Structures are given as C-alpha cells and as structure tokens.
Amino acid sequence: MIAFVALTATASAVAKQKAPEEWPMNFILVRNGDCNVNCVQWISAEGIIKPDTARQFEKFLRKLKGERLPVVFQSGGGNVDAALEMGHMIRAAGLETAIGRTQLNGCPMLVPRCPQKMVRNGWSEGEVHSGGAYCFSACPWALAGGQVRAAAANARIAVHQITNGRKTPRMHNGRRSLDEISTVPDPALKQLLSDYFDEMGVNSADVFAMMGLATPQGLYNVWDAEALKSGIITKVYSYSEEPGYVIGGTNVADPADPTPAATPVPAVTTMPDELMHLVP
C-alpha cells in the first residue's frame, strides 16, 4: 500500500508538469558516431517558439563562429515574429533545415531530450529521426530559412490562421472567410509574411490558401506534394535517410575550444528519384 501511494504521488506530480512538447524551444549541438572517422552532427531545435527564442538562437549561433550545421526542428509553433527572425538568421548563416526528432542517449522514451543529458557548452550524444517528426503553426516559417529544407515522407507539417487580437475568426453571414490568414484582417501582417515568403522562395499564395483552411484551434495538414510545390520544403527524405550533416573527420569543435574546425563536406541536396513523382 505504501509503495502504491508513493507511485500515485509521483505520477500526479509528473502530470502537473508540462509535457516536453510544451517546453520553450531550446538549442543544443548533438552528434552520433565517432567524429574522428565520420559522424552525424546537427543543431537540435525543439519546443514552443517564444518571443525571446530568436534572441536565444542568435546567441547560440554566435558560439558556432560561422560553422554550418543543419537546424533540425520539432515544434508545435508559437510566436510568428520570432519564427521569422530565426528564418532570417538561418538564411544569413547559410544553414540547412530539416524536420526531425532528437533522442538523446540515456533519456527515457517519453522525455527524449531530457535536461540531464543536454550538454549546454559542448556536444550532446544521441540520434535523430525524421519519421514521425512534426513542424506546426509558426515552425514552418523558421524552417523556411534554410536554403535546403527537408522532411521525411511521414513527417507532419501543418499550418493555420494566426491569432492576432481575437481567439476565434470573424464570421460573415455565419461563414468564415477562407481568404483571411489571421483572426483579425491585417494587411500589414499579410504583406510582411508575403515579403518573407518571397525572400525565402516560398509561394505565398499557396501558403495563404492553406492557412485560411484552418482556424487557430485547428490545423491544416500539408501533404508532401503541397509542401514541395509551395516551397515550404525543397526535399523529401527517403526512408533510408535521416537529417544531419554527414562529415568526414571532425567538423565543429566544442564551442569553448578556440581550435579551428575542419571544413565540412556539403550535404546532399537533391531529391531522391523515387520521390520525384510527388512533385506536381
């Protein structure tokens, strides 16, 4: 009985805590393999995009001192302005982006990026998986910063209307306007996003149409073909691929180590032949 009570109390305490997908986005360097031979290395970016996330990301990038690694996102979205700022930083730094979920070594399945295994000023060890990962709401706007942006065929991308002053959309004669990308019509916001998408090589008309199909309380799931056609992604991973920068030898040094790092080998940026049929 005592053991049961203890377990119940522990379960109750855990239930009151936020789930990992609700944590604020943070950034860690992760690698998998012996980097003296070859390994996969990436920037893991997971969690909700908060207003200060872009500032934190800027500080994180400074520690890399110009070295280029892919930014692998898994996020339910969040603040639009911060997502756009991150996208600009990613494009300026010449980084690639991907959708993927990071599992750190030694973390439980339910908390795959457990804080005790995150190395803040060095390399965390783990694996990255593209299948089953997700990028929702404002996350695709940060993802769009990559010159190359990739997702697996079974990853999830989803968008919806932006909440800006109202929690629910305005109704006209009992119907919602599918032309509106936000709950309160805002031409300046629409122009801001349009200019951003144009800069990133994303078709704003296609994206706006998809955003209008779902309210902020829902999601419009973007199919692979739609994501490719609109430019939200530029590549679909085959089932044998995973996101991450495959290199020969050591690539990025520890952020605290002043020793220059070796030049990375560029990642493959072409779409697998077997997935070319997805492009309309």
Salt bridges, closest charged atoms under 4 A:
GLU46 OE2 - ARG113 NE 3.87
ASP52 OD2 - ARG55 NH2 3.75
GLU125 OE2 - ARG31 NE 2.92
GLU127 OE1 - HIS129 NE2 3.14
GLU199 OE2 - HIS88 ND1 3.50
ASP206 OD2 - LYS229 NZ 3.14
GLU241 OE2 - LYS235 NZ 3.73
GLU242 OE2 - HIS129 ND1 3.79
